[in-house]
Amino acid sequence: ELALIYTGSEHAKFTVREQADLGKSYMEEAAIAGHPKARYWLGLHEMNQERAMSHFTLAARYGCKTSLDLVVKGYRSGIVTRE
């Protein structure tokens, strides 16, 4: 919840826009702890396509259906490989 507040997510009850970097670090901590939506969020905000797909793959392994759909599309389009 704290990461959502700092990142300005629509799911947060309120936001702290001037603290976006802090929000990203909280989101990274949540992702490391195994939170699938945090991994998905990091994938969405990653500028490097390979790293973004890595985040989506991990989120899919944690059970995030949206990430799984993105990974499947990546395989079909050739963006993602089995490596």
C-alpha positions as MATLAB code, in Angstrom:
seq = 'ELALIYTGSEHAKFTVREQADLGKSYMEEAAIAGHPKARYWLGLHEMNQERAMSHFTLAARYGCKTSLDLVVKGYRSGIVTRE';
ca = [
       0.000    0.000    0.000;
       2.818    2.383    0.839;
       4.414    1.920   -2.587;
       1.081    2.690   -4.259;
       0.790    5.925   -2.308;
       4.259    7.108   -3.304;
       3.946    6.087   -6.956;
       0.650    7.895   -7.434;
      -1.304    4.746   -8.267;
      -5.010    5.032   -8.958;
      -5.529    2.307   -6.316;
      -4.082    4.435   -3.505;
      -6.381    6.398   -1.229;
      -4.082    9.425   -1.581;
      -0.732   10.119   -3.238;
       2.531   11.895   -2.564;
       3.545   12.896   -6.098;
       6.807   14.611   -5.160;
       8.098   11.321   -3.725;
       7.936    9.156   -6.886;
      11.521    7.871   -6.499;
      10.739    6.734   -2.982;
       7.667    4.955   -4.322;
       9.762    3.091   -6.869;
      12.144    1.897   -4.164;
       9.197    0.645   -2.077;
       7.838   -1.104   -5.168;
      11.241   -2.749   -5.739;
      11.275   -3.955   -2.128;
       7.791   -5.410   -2.542;
       8.850   -7.137   -5.778;
      11.911   -8.648   -4.093;
       9.632   -9.889   -1.315;
       7.547  -11.711   -3.936;
       4.589   -9.411   -4.506;
       3.399  -10.140   -8.084;
       1.648   -6.811   -8.708;
       4.816   -4.968   -7.689;
       6.791   -7.009  -10.248;
       4.139   -6.216  -12.855;
       4.328   -2.493  -12.010;
       8.124   -2.524  -12.360;
       7.767   -4.198  -15.762;
       5.360   -1.493  -16.902;
       7.742    1.264  -15.869;
      10.950   -0.339  -17.160;
      12.419    1.359  -20.227;
      14.565   -1.639  -21.203;
      12.300   -4.147  -22.994;
      14.375   -7.180  -21.980;
      14.299   -6.210  -18.298;
      10.589   -5.408  -18.521;
       9.858   -8.884  -19.878;
      11.986  -10.342  -17.091;
       9.782   -8.556  -14.537;
       6.642   -9.811  -16.299;
       8.002  -13.376  -16.372;
       8.691  -13.307  -12.637;
       5.284  -11.785  -11.921;
       3.672  -14.522  -14.018;
       5.512  -17.149  -11.967;
       4.096  -15.522   -8.820;
       0.591  -15.853  -10.253;
      -0.114  -12.518  -11.981;
      -2.490  -13.337  -14.854;
      -1.956   -9.995  -16.587;
       1.792  -10.598  -16.665;
       1.273  -14.118  -17.967;
      -0.791  -12.728  -20.838;
       2.014  -10.268  -21.687;
       4.641  -13.015  -21.603;
       2.548  -15.211  -23.902;
       2.189  -12.298  -26.339;
       5.949  -11.783  -26.108;
       6.608  -15.426  -27.029;
       4.211  -15.242  -29.941;
       5.791  -12.067  -31.302;
       9.358  -13.316  -30.763;
      10.269  -10.723  -28.143;
      10.617  -13.360  -25.410;
      12.664  -16.534  -25.738;
      13.047  -19.507  -23.399;
      16.507  -18.464  -22.240;
];
